[in-house]
Amino acid sequence: MRISQITFILLSFVVFVFANAVIVEWKAEPEQSKIVLQWKTSQEENVIKFVVERSTDNAHFSSIGEVTARGPGFQYRFEDENLGMTNSLFFYRLRIVNENGTFQYSESLQVIPNISSISRSWGSIKALFR
């Protein structure tokens, strides 16, 4: 057995022992004027929900929504449509909440929204007629 295989086995063991959910896929992608977050788990032991959090500085996060846990292997999806008209960098993470109230965090992801100039122009035109 090579050292890299041993390291992987040890890291996998630590993840399973200390985490009530194992996220095997976690991504954020811009789509028009929203960010689509997707994740999949391989294990969810006593997990009741995922709280989606967003930040602009990767330090101070705010909750923007919740998704009920559905069990291991489920492909979760959350759409952040409250971006405003900015192409600022956003950071996202999941707060994984367990039945007993304890929680843990996923790693954070960074993404820049894809707010097109057409969306900005249309918003400006609508504002003129209010």
C-alpha positions in Angstrom: 0.0 0.0 0.0 1.4 3.4 -0.9 1.5 6.3 1.5 -1.1 8.3 -0.5 -3.6 5.4 -0.1 -3.0 5.1 3.6 -3.4 8.9 4.0 -6.7 8.8 2.1 -8.0 5.9 4.2 -7.1 7.8 7.4 -8.7 11.0 6.2 -11.8 9.2 5.2 -12.0 7.5 8.6 -11.7 10.9 10.3 -14.5 12.4 8.2 -16.8 9.5 9.0 -16.1 9.6 12.7 -16.4 13.4 13.2 -19.0 14.3 10.6 -22.7 13.5 10.7 -22.9 14.2 7.0 -20.4 13.5 4.3 -20.7 15.8 1.3 -19.3 14.2 -1.8 -20.2 16.9 -4.3 -20.5 20.7 -3.5 -20.6 23.4 -6.2 -21.9 26.8 -7.0 -22.5 28.1 -10.5 -23.8 31.4 -11.9 -26.9 31.2 -14.0 -28.2 34.5 -15.5 -29.1 36.6 -12.4 -28.8 33.9 -9.8 -26.4 31.4 -8.2 -27.3 27.7 -8.3 -25.9 25.7 -5.4 -25.8 21.9 -5.6 -24.6 19.2 -3.2 -24.8 15.5 -2.7 -24.1 13.5 0.4 -22.9 9.9 0.9 -23.9 9.9 4.6 -26.5 11.8 6.7 -26.7 10.5 10.2 -29.2 12.4 12.4 -29.1 15.4 10.0 -32.3 17.4 9.9 -31.5 20.3 7.6 -28.9 22.3 5.6 -28.7 26.0 6.2 -27.3 27.9 3.2 -25.1 30.8 4.2 -23.6 33.6 2.1 -20.8 36.1 2.7 -19.0 38.8 0.8 -15.8 38.5 2.8 -15.6 34.8 3.6 -15.7 35.7 7.3 -19.2 37.0 8.2 -21.9 34.7 6.9 -25.7 35.2 6.9 -28.3 32.6 6.5 -30.2 32.9 3.1 -32.3 29.7 3.2 -32.8 26.2 4.5 -33.2 22.8 2.8 -34.6 19.8 4.6 -32.4 16.7 4.7 -33.7 13.8 2.6 -31.1 11.1 3.1 -27.8 10.0 1.7 -27.4 10.0 -2.1 -29.9 12.8 -2.6 -28.9 15.6 -5.0 -29.8 18.9 -3.3 -30.3 22.2 -5.1 -30.7 25.8 -3.8 -31.0 28.9 -5.9 -29.9 32.3 -4.6 -31.9 34.9 -6.6 -31.4 37.8 -4.2 -28.1 39.1 -5.6 -29.0 42.6 -6.4 -27.3 44.1 -9.5 -23.7 43.4 -8.6 -21.0 41.3 -10.0 -19.3 41.1 -6.6 -17.6 37.9 -5.3 -19.8 35.8 -3.0 -18.9 33.0 -0.7 -21.3 30.2 0.2 -21.2 27.5 2.8 -23.6 24.9 4.3 -24.4 24.7 8.0 -25.3 21.1 8.6 -27.7 20.9 11.5 -28.2 17.7 13.5 -31.3 16.5 15.4 -29.7 17.4 18.8 -29.0 21.0 17.6 -25.3 20.6 17.0 -24.0 21.7 13.6 -20.9 21.7 11.4 -19.9 23.7 8.4 -18.9 22.7 4.9 -16.0 24.3 3.1 -16.8 27.6 1.6 -17.1 28.1 -2.2 -16.6 31.4 -4.0 -18.5 32.5 -7.1 -19.1 35.7 -9.1 -22.7 36.2 -10.4 -23.3 36.5 -14.1 -25.4 39.7 -14.1 -25.7 40.7 -17.7 -25.9 44.2 -19.0 -29.4 43.4 -20.4 -30.7 42.6 -16.9 -29.2 45.9 -15.7 -30.7 47.9 -18.5 -34.2 46.3 -18.1 -34.1 47.0 -14.4 -33.2 50.6 -15.1 -36.0 51.0 -17.6 -38.6 49.5 -15.2 -37.4 51.9 -12.5 -38.1 54.9 -14.7 -41.8 54.0 -14.8 -42.4 53.6 -11.1 
